[in-house]
Amino acid sequence: MEFCPECGKLMIPKKKGKSKTLYCAKCGYESKLDEKEGYEVQDEVEHKASELTEVIEVASEESLSEAELEARRERFIEGIDFLETE
């Protein structure tokens, strides 16, 4: 991890043609990246339960049994209750 000598912000690895550089997004300062140094960019994102999306495939209700319809209604109500508590 390297910081910009001009403004002190984090330098970001960037490809420029065939060469690699470290770039400051704030002030635009660039420095050549030594090929022997290995830089890897990783982002880890954690989501809250309220940000998750549940996908439900809807089949024709005519082909569902009464028990399947009731289970679908219960899941729908549970989903609504969950969203209201978040």
C-alpha positions in Angstrom: 0.0 0.0 0.0 1.4 3.4 -1.0 0.3 6.9 -0.4 0.5 9.9 -2.7 3.6 12.1 -1.9 1.6 15.2 -3.1 -1.6 14.9 -1.2 -1.3 11.8 1.1 -4.2 9.9 -0.4 -4.1 6.1 -1.2 -2.5 5.3 -4.6 -4.4 2.9 -6.8 -2.8 0.4 -9.2 -3.8 1.1 -12.8 -2.8 -0.3 -16.2 -1.5 2.3 -18.7 -0.8 0.5 -22.0 1.5 -2.4 -21.2 3.0 -0.8 -18.1 1.4 -0.5 -14.7 1.3 2.7 -12.6 0.1 3.8 -9.2 -2.5 6.6 -9.6 -3.9 9.1 -7.2 -7.6 9.7 -7.8 -7.6 13.0 -5.9 -4.7 15.0 -7.5 -3.8 12.8 -10.5 -0.2 12.1 -9.5 1.2 9.0 -11.1 4.3 6.9 -10.4 5.6 3.9 -12.3 4.9 0.6 -10.6 7.9 -1.8 -10.1 7.0 -5.0 -11.9 8.6 -7.0 -9.1 6.0 -5.7 -6.6 2.7 -7.5 -6.6 -0.4 -5.4 -6.1 -3.8 -7.0 -5.7 -7.1 -5.1 -5.4 -9.8 -6.7 -3.3 -13.2 -5.4 -2.2 -15.2 -7.1 0.5 -18.8 -6.1 0.8 -21.1 -7.1 3.6 -24.8 -6.8 3.1 -27.5 -6.3 5.7 -30.3 -8.8 5.6 -32.6 -6.0 4.4 -30.4 -5.6 1.3 -30.8 -9.1 0.1 -33.3 -10.0 -2.6 -35.4 -13.1 -2.5 -36.4 -14.4 -6.0 -39.7 -16.2 -6.1 -40.7 -18.0 -9.3 -44.5 -17.7 -9.7 -46.3 -20.7 -11.2 -49.9 -20.6 -12.2 -52.0 -20.7 -9.1 -54.4 -23.0 -10.8 -51.9 -25.9 -10.8 -51.1 -25.5 -7.0 -52.8 -27.5 -4.3 -54.5 -25.7 -1.4 -51.5 -26.6 0.9 -49.0 -25.1 -1.6 -51.2 -21.9 -1.8 -51.3 -21.6 2.0 -47.5 -22.1 2.3 -47.0 -19.4 -0.3 -49.3 -17.0 1.6 -47.4 -17.7 4.9 -44.0 -17.0 3.2 -45.4 -13.8 1.8 -46.7 -12.7 5.3 -43.3 -13.7 6.9 -41.5 -11.6 4.3 -43.6 -8.6 4.9 -43.2 -8.9 8.7 -39.4 -9.2 8.3 -39.2 -6.1 6.2 -41.3 -4.2 8.7 -39.0 -5.1 11.6 -35.8 -3.9 9.8 
